[in-house]
Each structure stands twice: as C-alpha cells, then as structure tokens.
Amino acid sequence: MFRARLPLTRFQEKCLAAVRATFRRRGVTALGMAGILLACTREAPSTLPEPPDVAAPAPAPAQMSRLSVPLEYDFTAVLRLVEQIVPTSFGSMDSVKQMGDNNRRHYAFEASREPFTAFADGNLLHLRATVAYQARGFIKPVIGPTISAGCGQGMERPRLVVELATPLTLTRDWHLASKARVVRVEPASTEPRDHCDVSILHKDVTEQVVGAARAGLSAHLPNIDRKVAAVDLTRQVTEWWGMLARPIKLAKGVWLTLGPQRLSVGRVRGHSKILTVPVSLDAHPLIVTGLTEPVVVAGPLPALARDSASDGYHIIMDGIVDYGTASRELSAALGAESFTASGHTVKLTRVTILPQTKGRLALSAVFTGAASGTLQLVGTPRLDRAHDVITVPDLDFDLQSNSKLLQTYSWMKSDALRTELRKRARIPIAPVLARGRALLLEGLNRKIGDALTLSASVDSVTVRGLFVTRDGLTVRAEAKGKAGVSVKQR
C-alpha cells in the first residue's frame, strides 16, 4: 500500500528507516501512521533544529471504538436437533381412542412426518413439516357387530401442516436458548383430499387427528428446549475471538490490530436460513510498525453482554501532521507571494514550526528583501472543519523574542502584515484524512483465517479535535461506516 511508483530518494530511505526504528515497539493509531509516512516526501526538508523538550499537552486517550458486526449463523444444526427429537411417525392403527364422551364411537390414526424445513422470520426460527395420515372410525351399534370405515388407505392420504416456532437467543455463556411452541397444526388445504370424513360415523375426524398431532408435538417441546440449550458456541466464538485479535498485515512492516475488548448482543434477527446476531465489538484498533509481526495475546472470551447495537461502526483515530511537514506547507503558503508594509516589501523564504506550552505554536519565519532576518510569531492552532485545514487565527508577533528586530524595523509591526500572515497560515489536513480512510478500507476488508470474512465501508471521516504535542499536530478524527463479519460454518 505504501510502495512508491518511483525509486526512493536517499532521504526517503532514511526517513522510512527512522519511522520503523522509532515505532518498532510502540503502537500508533491509523491516522497517526498515515501522517508520519506522509512526511517522508521526495524532497528533504530544510535543516531544522530538534523540537525543544517542552511539556506540550498530550491528547487524552481515545475512547474505545465500537464496531457493529452482524454475525451470520446458519442454524442448520438446530434443524438437525429437532429432526432427532420429533419422531417421524406417531399414532397407531392399533391404538383406538374414544371420540368425546360417546363410548360407542372410536377412532384410530397413524401419521408419518416429512423432514422439517426451517426459515427465520424476525427473531423467530420457524420449523414446518407436512404430515400425511390415515384414520379409521368405529361405531358399535346397539345391536350387531362393530362397523368401521376410514380414509387414507390408498395412495393419496390426507395431509396436515405442522409448524413450530422459537425465539433463538444467546446466553451470557454463549449457549443457544430456545422457548419452542406449536404455531399451527391444520389441514394442508381446504380440498376434500386433506380432510377425513368417515361416512358411517357421519363425522369428519380431521379435528381429532389435528388435536392428537398437536398434543404429540407439544409433549416434545421441553426436550427441544433442553437440546437447543445444550448447543455451546464457546469453542467457535473463542476461535473467532482469537482471529479478531490477530494482527492484519497492511504493508511491509505495517500491521493493524483490532484490539477486541468486549462483545455485546442486541435483538437477534433472521431471514431464510440465516440467523443474524447483531454483535457490537468494543475495540482499541491500532496501527503497529515493526520488522516482524507484533505479538498479540488474545484475552479470554468475555461473557456476552446485552446491548442495543448501532447500525455501523465508529473508530476514533489520531493523525499526526509532523512539524517538518507543517513547516514545508507553511513555507510554501507564506513564501508564494511578497508582503508589503509601509512601502517596504519582504519575502518569507522559510518557516519553521515548533511546539510551545499551553497548546500554542511558535513560528520562526526567515525573510529577505527590504529587511532580512528571522521573525518569531506565536499563536494557537484551530481547526477549520469546513475546509479541512489548520489555521492560526490569533497569530501574532512574539514581542519578547523580536524586540531588537522590531525596534530596527518598526514598520514590520503592522496590522496589515499580521492580518496577511494569519490569512495565509493554513496547514491542510485532507491528505492525512484520505490516508486514514485508505488504511481503514485496507484493514477492514479481508478474510481473517479460514472462517471469518470482514467487510466494511468508510462512509465518513470527521475531525473531532486538534492537539499540539511534541511529535506534531495531532488531529483526532472519527471514522464511521458499516461493517459485517460473515462466519463460515464448520
């Protein structure tokens, strides 16, 4: 990702080597690495003194980032469990039952069930099957032998549709939880073939068969719940958890670590044969540089928390515009034109930026023309979010440092010159934001191991804050987008 299309200059080679050496044992955020690499341009910067060891305020630690990653789970395993529990045949023609309170009328039936089909609708898993049956009615006249007649003895037997449903959820210890119920047991159609009308009884025994089938299914519901509760996903999720903790190689010597910390789940949803678990992953993503892959020890799988997951992710990132890059940008901006004050014209040839205490910057501007020397200015940088630039709206002359210079060239201490300097002192941050976006797209769109596929979009990168530190101007940004993890079943 960071390969140059043209050969590197000697300066670039030294710069990149210094970056790797400096951060070999230290993690930096995604935008931070982008800003540092951006500083290794094709032209060497002017020789500048090292920033003084000032107590520049460091930014507060970034808050934990959250990725909403809907895990897709194929619940075919649950279907197999139910197939094992619910018998494929029930009833018997040898088991004769009385019809209601009439001890002269009886019936018997036996049924066979086709395999269940499963589908998800909302937060419910539905299991549906067709049951074909035969039935026979018996009547004992007051005088004479028992008479019987039935239905379903031929090739075409009456059919029932049976349907179970259960909300599937996950417990804190990563077990499935179920509360199955019978949704419906009814004739498969309104056609005569799906009803059993025993003529000698002058009675349609379909209702009795439906009741018996419902009772048979209901008797197995507790066992279904117990079997489903025995499904332990700890091993699979622990494997996924470990995969999420693995460093992701972005480029030679550059790695992305997601730093997973916590998992929480919202309301489970499903469609077709896929159960979608809206998991929120709290993480500390970092860009780490080094010659070898960083060693990351995944922590133990945490207990699953309950949470309302958002529709996407947000990641807080810090991007560093180092003082060498900022100095070159301002040198180009301020040196593009001449400055005229009280009839005297000067041109700035070089600007050096160094950090000061209390979040301020010191600008050392070398000028030539009607006068020559070095002018010292101070000011507090501010973000212009509308134009993605850093400005210094209160930039002013450092009277203490410039006392002799301004005494000699008093005309330089003019409002017009100060206003023009403030107007042109602009440091673009768009390249750092663009590089951060590219790094995220690179890191969040890939396969992780052989079971997880991570995919994401970066919808926006919004600047949230600016800090003056010893290493550079730290731009804190929030990236937002949507991310998904598809899980390959084994």
Salt bridges, closest charged atoms under 4 A:
ASP53 OD1 - ARG470 NE 3.56
GLU83 OE1 - ARG113 NH1 3.07
GLU156 OE2 - ARG193 NH1 3.67
GLU163 OE2 - HIS126 ND1 2.74
GLU163 OE1 - ARG128 NE 3.01
GLU163 OE1 - ARG184 NE 2.97
ASP173 OD1 - HIS175 ND1 3.43
GLU186 OE2 - ARG184 NH1 2.60
ASP194 OD2 - ARG159 NH2 2.86
ASP194 OD1 - ARG193 NE 3.49
ASP204 OD2 - HIS195 ND1 3.61
ASP232 OD2 - HIS175 NE2 3.69
GLU239 OE2 - ARG490 NH1 2.53
ASP282 OD1 - ARG66 NE 2.87
ASP282 OD2 - ARG262 NH1 3.05
ASP307 OD2 - ARG66 NH1 2.80
ASP318 OD1 - ARG476 NE 2.67
GLU337 OE1 - ARG424 NH2 3.14
ASP384 OD2 - HIS387 ND1 2.90
ASP396 OD1 - ARG418 NH1 3.05
ASP415 OD1 - ARG418 NH2 2.18
GLU420 OE2 - ARG424 NE 2.92
GLU442 OE2 - ARG446 NH2 3.53
ASP450 OD1 - ARG490 NH2 2.21
ASP459 OD2 - LYS482 NZ 3.87
GLU478 OE2 - HIS314 ND1 3.45
GLU478 OE1 - ARG464 NH2 2.85
